[in-house]
Amino acid sequence: MSAARDRQILQVLDALGAPNHSDLATRTERFLNTLGVWEVAHRLRSLLIERPREAQAFLKYLAEADPAAADRIQILLTATTGEDKELVKREFGGD
C-alpha cells in the first residue's frame, strides 16, 4: 500500500472519528467493532459528498481489509427506496 493511500485512509478515519491505534488495520477493525457498520455507513455518507476521493479510497481499502463489512456498508449507502430501507432495517438494525 502506498504512503499517499495510507494518508488518505487515515484522514478519512480521523474525519469519521475513529480512535487512534498503532496501525491502520487495527484502527479500522476496532472502529468497525466499536461502532458497527450501520454507524460507520451513516458517518461515511456525508464524507462521500464532502471528500469523495478520500472516502472512495477508504471504501476500496475496506473492501480489501474486510470484504464483509465493505459489502454491508455499500448496501447501506445505496439503499434509497422505502423497500430497500425496510430490508436494511431488518438485516442490519438501526433507524
C-alpha positions in Angstrom: 0.0 0.0 0.0 1.4 3.4 -0.9 2.1 6.1 1.6 -0.3 8.5 -0.1 -3.1 6.0 0.1 -2.4 5.4 3.7 -2.6 9.1 4.4 -6.0 9.3 2.6 -7.3 6.4 4.7 -6.0 7.9 7.9 -7.6 11.3 7.0 -10.9 9.5 6.5 -10.6 7.6 9.8 -9.9 10.9 11.5 -12.9 12.6 9.9 -15.1 9.7 10.9 -13.9 9.9 14.5 -12.0 6.6 14.7 -9.9 6.2 17.8 -6.1 6.3 17.3 -4.2 3.0 17.3 -0.8 1.8 16.3 -1.6 0.7 12.8 -4.1 1.2 10.1 -5.6 -2.3 10.2 -6.1 -2.3 14.0 -7.6 1.2 13.9 -10.1 0.2 11.2 -11.0 -3.1 12.9 -11.6 -1.5 16.3 -13.6 1.3 14.7 -15.9 -1.1 12.9 -16.2 -3.3 16.0 -17.0 -0.3 18.3 -19.5 1.5 16.1 -20.8 -1.2 13.7 -21.3 -0.9 10.0 -24.6 1.0 10.4 -23.0 3.9 12.2 -19.8 3.8 10.0 -22.0 4.0 6.9 -24.0 6.8 8.4 -20.9 8.8 9.1 -19.4 7.9 5.7 -22.4 9.1 3.8 -21.7 12.8 4.4 -18.0 12.4 3.9 -18.7 10.9 0.4 -20.2 14.3 -0.5 -17.6 16.5 1.1 -14.4 14.4 0.2 -15.4 11.8 -2.4 -11.8 10.8 -3.4 -10.7 10.1 0.1 -13.9 8.3 1.0 -13.7 6.1 -2.1 -10.1 5.3 -1.2 -11.3 4.2 2.2 -14.1 2.0 0.7 -11.6 0.4 -1.6 -9.2 -0.3 1.3 -12.1 -1.6 3.4 -13.1 -4.0 0.5 -9.6 -5.5 0.7 -9.3 -5.4 4.5 -12.8 -6.5 5.5 -14.9 -7.5 2.5 -18.0 -8.4 4.5 -18.1 -5.0 6.3 -17.4 -3.2 3.0 -20.3 -5.1 1.3 -22.7 -4.2 4.2 -21.6 -0.5 4.1 -22.2 -0.4 0.3 -25.7 -1.8 0.8 -26.4 0.8 3.5 -25.0 3.6 1.4 -27.1 2.7 -1.7 -30.4 1.9 -0.1 -32.7 4.6 -1.4 -36.3 3.4 -1.7 -38.6 2.7 1.1 -38.5 -1.1 0.4 -34.7 -1.0 0.4 -34.6 0.8 3.7 -37.0 -1.7 5.2 -34.7 -4.6 4.1 -31.8 -2.7 5.6 -33.6 -2.3 8.9 -34.4 -6.0 9.0 -30.9 -7.1 8.1 -28.8 -4.6 10.0 -31.0 -2.9 12.6 -30.9 0.8 13.2 -33.2 3.6 12.3 
